[in-house]
Structure formats: C-alpha cells, structure tokens
Amino acid sequence: MKVYTYSKVRQHLAAVLDSARHEPVVITRKAGDTFLLSYQRSAASPLDVPGIATQARTADILAAVKESRAGKARK
C-alpha cells in the first residue's frame, strides 16, 4: 500500500490513479485525515442503455428536431 500526501496527489493525480489500479493508496492531510483510494472496474458504461422499438422514421425524428430548434430561435 502506497501513502501519498495531499499535496503530492494534487501535483501527480494521474500517476496516483495509475498506482491505485494495482494496489490501494492512502492519502494523508496535514490535519491527520486519511483517505483510502482503491480501483474498482465498472461493469458497464452508464451510457450503455437498451434501445426501444418505435414506428418513427429518420425523417420524423429530423423533423421533430428541426421544429424544436425553430421554436427556440423565436424566443
């Protein structure tokens, strides 16, 4: 387990995060507070959402987008 000061973490954040991929990292502050940083691999992207079935065609979607943009331009 590696121990870093808060100041070192601020200066070298990318390196500290890379280190945390391999072993837990402890970050200490002057006041004596300590924090444990560990790596956790995400199972899936939060943007990975299932699609939906719809009757809308591409032309319908483009028309709706165009209409919504025209409404904002008038305001």
N, C-alpha and C positions, 0 to 999 in steps of 0.2 A: 504494500500500500504506500503510495507516494503522498507526501504532505507538501502543500504549497501555501504561501501567504496570499492574502487577498490581493496585494499589490502585484505579485508575480502573475497571478491569474489574469488580472486586468491587462498586463503587458503581453502575455503569451496565451491568450484564450484558446486559440486553435490547437496549440501544442498540448495544452492541458486536456482538452476534449479528446484528442487523439490518444493520450495516455489513459484516459478513463475507459476507452474501448477495451483495454487489456487488463486493467486492474482498478479497483476502487481508488478514488482520490479524495483526500481530506483537504479542505480549505480552511485556513485559520485567519481570524481577525485579531487586531491588536487588543480588543476588549476581552479576548479569550473565547469568543464564539467559534464553534467549529461546525462545518457542514460536510456531509458525505456526498460525493458525486459518483454515480455509477452509471454504466451504459445499459440501456435497455433497447433491444431491437424491436422496432414496430412491426406488428404482424402484417398490416396493410396500410396503404395510403388513405388518409381521411377523404381524399378526393375520388377514391375508387368506389363509386356508387353504381348500383344496378340501373340499367335503362328501363324505360317504360314503353309499353305498346301504345301507339296513338294512330289516329287516322290523318293527322296533319301531314301535309306535303311540305317540301322545302319551300315552295312558293308561298304557302300560307304563313310559314314562320318568318320568312323575309318580309312579307307584307306587314305582319304584326310588329316587327322590329322597326320598320320604316315609319309606321303610324305612330309608335311610341316616341320615336325621336322627333317627329314633326310636332307632336304635342308639346314637347319640352322647349323647342325652338320658339314657339309662340308666346310662352310665358315670360 
